[in-house]
Amino acid sequence: MSVRLKLTLSYAGFLMVAGALLLTAVWVFLLRYVPNRAMLINPNDRPTDGVFPIRSALLEVFAPRAAAVLAFLLVFGLVGGWLLAGRMLAPLTRLTEATRLATNGSLSHRIQLPGRTDEFRELADAFDTMLARLEAHVTEQQRFAANASHELRTPLAISKTLLDLARTDPDQDTGEIIDRLHTVNARAIDATEALLLLSRANQWSITREPVDLSLLAEEATETLLPLAEKHGVTIETDGDITPARGSQALLLQLTTNLVQNAIVHNLPERGTVWINTAIHPKSAVLTVENTGDPLTPHQVSTLTEPFQRGTERLHTDHAGVGLGLAIVKTITGAHDGTLTLTPRPAGGLRVTVELPANQPHPPCR
């Protein structure tokens, strides 16, 4: 049976039971206050020998009328319950239709249930929110797949061109072709590893342990110091012990990405990178900022999207694959942290990562 039919039968059954109880109560009341028999009185107010059975006569009158009332309540309950159930279940019909459209791939449909806020309205609003997030996620995944395909196709196309050139031109310098193939292949490997890291970021089982962000900043700085010297960038670190909780390997990857981006996306010469760690009452904060070209708020808002590159990246020998800040964003979210990007008034970028302080926390899956 459908839910509407079940509700209809429930309404009608409840109405029948309520009517039967009411009629029973009336009958009990009548039995209590009406005598069983009564003497017949003549016109002279003198009793006669006849006795009139009041209760039996009352039952003969009451029973058919009670049956008629119950029959009316049954019909009224069925018709009224059917209409009432249909009205109550109308929002579910819209929810079902929206679900079918979503199942068929149409994620742009919204229920937008009108009326006052009730359980159905809250359910419809929650469903609309889920559809909006799902549509945004699918769109992002499609864009990510398209960008990834383009990113990986470029080095493969270059490799094919170089190999065709070596095959068709025997006089071509083989050593130069091998060097260029090595560079292109290294770039393809970097892009693949970054894609794998980003795709698995939301699937990691993070075992949280005490981590000192200041030590991670020092380790990342020491690792990237040759790159900074190559680009003529000075790195300045500051901050005391900054305890946090999280995966040391992932947070080191996060810090390394931030410092590397700050070095590469800097002034052509005499650039500076500032790294600061600080502890707040409920959070541990890592801040990395650098000099560089002025950035607009719109440019900054797109830097954490996959394959987004600043203009200065394209003119360096370390162009990257456009996934550095996207990986930082994913790792920060996996640690229940917040990532904030702010353009510096004098040029460059300030990136702030705020993580929960070193407090007991169950493993995140």
N, C-alpha and C positions, 0 to 999 in steps of 0.2 A: 504494500500500500504506500501511496505517496504521503509525504509529511502533511500536506494539506488535508487529505482524507483522514489521517490519524488525528489531527487537531480538531477536525469537524466532529468526528465521533467522540472525542474527549469532551468537547464543549457540550454536545447533545447529551452524552451520558451524565455529565456533571449536573446539567439542568434537570434531567429526569430524576436523578437521585435527590436533588434539592427540592423538587416539586413533590416527590413521594414523601420525603420527610415532613414537609410542610403540611400535606394532607393528613398524614398520620398524626401529627401534633394536633391538628384541628379535631380529628376523630376522637383522640384520647380526651381532649378537653370536653367534647360533647358527652362522651360516656361518663365523665366524672360528674358533670353537673345536670345531666338529664336523667330522670328516674326511669326505671325499667318499665313500669306500668303506671297508669293514672286512672282514677275513677271518673266516670262520665257524670257530668252535672246537668240536671234538667233545668228548664227555664226558671223554676221556682227556687233555684239554689239548693236543691236537695239531691243528695247522692242517689244514684241509681244502682242497680245491681250489675251494670255493665262495666268491664275493665278494658281500657284501651292500651295496647302494647306500643309505647312511644318509641323505644329503641329500634325495634324491628321495622317500624314504619320509617324512622329516620334513616336507617341503613338502606332501605329500598330507594329512598330519594337521594342519599349521599353517594352511593356507590357508582351509579351511571354517570353522575356529574363529575366525580373524581376521575373516572376513566377518561371522560371527554377532555378534562384538563390535562391529564398526562399525555393523551394523544396530541393535543395542541402543543404542549411543551416539546414533544418529540419532533414534530414537524418544524416548529419554530427554532429549536436547537440545531437541527440539521441545516436548514436554510441559512439561519443567521450565523452558525458556526462556519459554514462553507464560505460565506462572504467575508466574515471577519478574518478567517485564516488566510484567504487570498490577499486581503489588504495587508495583513501582518507580514506575509511572506513575499510581498512584492519586491522589497530590496534584495532578497536572496536571488530573485530572478535576474536582476541586473548584475549581481555579483557572478552568477553562473555564466551569463553571456560574456562578461568581461574576461572570465577565466578561459572560456572557449576561444575567444579572440587571441588571448595571450598564448594559448597552447598552439594556435595556428601561426604564431610568429608576429602578430600585431601587438607590439608593446606600447604604441603611442595612444591607445585607447584609455580613457579615464572614466571612472564611474561618476564621480562628482555628485554624490547622493545629496539631494536637497533636504530641507527640514531641520528640525531641532536635533541637538546632539543626543543620541541614545546609543544602545549597543550596536545596532545596525550601522548607524552613521560612523561610529568609531571604527568598525570593521571595514567599511568602505574606504574611509580615509587612510587606514593602515594599508589596505590593498593598493590604493592609488600611489602611496609613498613607495611601496615595494616595486610597483611597476616602473615608477620613475627611476628608482635606483637601478633596477635591472636593465632598463633601456639605456641608461648612461653607461652601465658596465659593459653591455654588449657593444655599444658604439665605441667605447674605449678599446675593447679587445679587437674589434675589427680594424680600427685605426692603427693599433699596435701591430697587428699581423701584417697590415699593408706596409707600414714603415719598416718592420723587421725584414720583410721580403725584399724591399728596395735596398735596405742597408746591406744585406747579405748578397744580393745580386750584383751590386756595384763591384766589389773586389773580384767576384767570380768572372764578371765580364772583362775586367781589366786583365786578369790572369789569362783568359782565353785569347785576348788580343795579343798579349805578349808572346804566348806560345805560338799563335799563328804567324806572328812576325818572325820568330826564330825559325820556324819551319820553312817559310817562304823566302827568307833572306839569309842564306848561309854566311854572308859576309858580316852580319850583325854581330856586335860585341856580345858574346855569350855571358861574360862576367857582369856586364851592366844589366842584362835581362834577368839574370839570377838575383842580383841585388834588388831590383824592382819587384820581382816575384816574392822575394823574402819579405819585403816591406808590406806588400799587399796581403800576403798570407798571414803575417802577424796581425794586421788590422782585422782580418776576418776572424782570426782566433779570438782576439779581444772582444769583438762584437758578439761572437757566439757565447763566450763565457759570461759576458754581462747579461745576455738574454737568459741564459740558464739561471744565473743568480737571481734575476728579477722574477722569473716565472716561478721559482721555488720559494720565494721569500714568504709568501702567504701560507705555505704548507709546512714550514719548519715547526718542529716542536722545540720551543725555546726553554731551556733550563736556566732559570735566573740564578745568578750568583753575584756576590759582591764584586763590583768593578770600580776602579779609580779612573775617572775620565782624564785627570791630569797626566797619568802615566800613559794612557792611550795617545794623548796629544803629543807627548814627548816621543813616543815610538814612531808615530806617523811622521813627525817632523824629521827625525833622524833618517827614516827611510827615504823621504822625498827631498832631502837636502841637496843631493846631486842635481835633481831636476830644477830646484830653485836656483842653484848657482848657474846652471845652464841658461836660465831665462833672466838672470840678473835680478832676482827677487830676494828680498830680505825677509826672514821669518822671525817674528817676535812672539814669544809665549809668555803667558802670565797666568797665575792662579794657584791656589793652594790645593790640598788634597780634596777631591770631589767625589765622594762615594755615591755610587748608583747601583742598581740591580739590573742584570741582563746578561746576554750572551757576550762574552769578551771578544770572541771572533767576529761577530756581527758588528758590534760597536767599534771595533778596530777598523773594520771595512768602512763603516760610516765615517769615522774620523779621517781615514786616509782619503776617501773620495772628496770630502770637503776641502782638505788641505790641497789636494792635487788640483781641484777645480780653481781654488783661489790662486794657485801659482800660475796655471796655464791661462786663465782669463784675467790677465793683469796688464799693466802698462808694458810697452815694448822694452823698456829698460828702467832700472831703478824703481821697481815696484816693491810693495810691502804687503805682507800678510800678517795679521794679528790673530793670535789664538788665545782665548781666555776661557777658563773654567771657573765656575762659582757654585757654591752650595746655597740653596734657599731652604726655608723651613720644610717644604714638602717636595722639593724637586732639586735635581742636579742639572746645571745648565752648561752647555758647550757653545761658545760663540766663535765663529770664524769669519773674519772680514778682510777685504783686500781693496787695494786701489785698482783703478781701471777706468774704462770709459763710462760716461753717465748712462744710466739705465732708467727707462720709464717704468711706472708701476705695472703697465700692461705687459712689458717684456718680462718683468720679474715674475708675474703670475703664471707664465707659461714655462718657466725653466724647469719645474719638477715633472713636466710631462715627458714621456719617453721620446727620444730622438730630437729633443729641442736643443739647439746649439746657439750660443751667443755669436754675434758677428765676428768677434775677435778670434773665436776658435778656428774659423775656417782659414785663417791666414797663418796658422802656426804649424809646426811639424809634429804636433801632438794633438791632432784634432779631436781624438776621442770618438766615442760612438753615440754620444748624446744620452747616456743612461746613468751618468754619475749621480745627479741629483734625484732622478727617479728611484734609484736604489736607496739613496739616503732617506727619501720619503717613506719607502716601503719598510725599511728597517725601523725607522722611528715609530711608524704606526704599529709594527709588531711588538714594540716595547711600551705601548700605551703612552707614547710621548707626543709632543707637538713640534712641528717644524715651521719656522717663520723666516721668510725672506724679505729683506728690506733694502731698497736702493740707498746707497750713501749719497748725501748731498754733493760731496766733492767728486763723486764717481766711484764705481765699484759696487760691491755687494756685501751685505751683512747677513749671515745665516746663523740662526739661533735654534739649537736643539734643546728642548726641555724634557727631561726624563724623570720618572718617579725616583725619589730618593731611596737610599738603601734601607728598605723596610721589608719585612717578610712578605712574600707574595707567592701564591701557588703557581706552578708551571703553566705557561700559556701554550695552548695548542691551536 
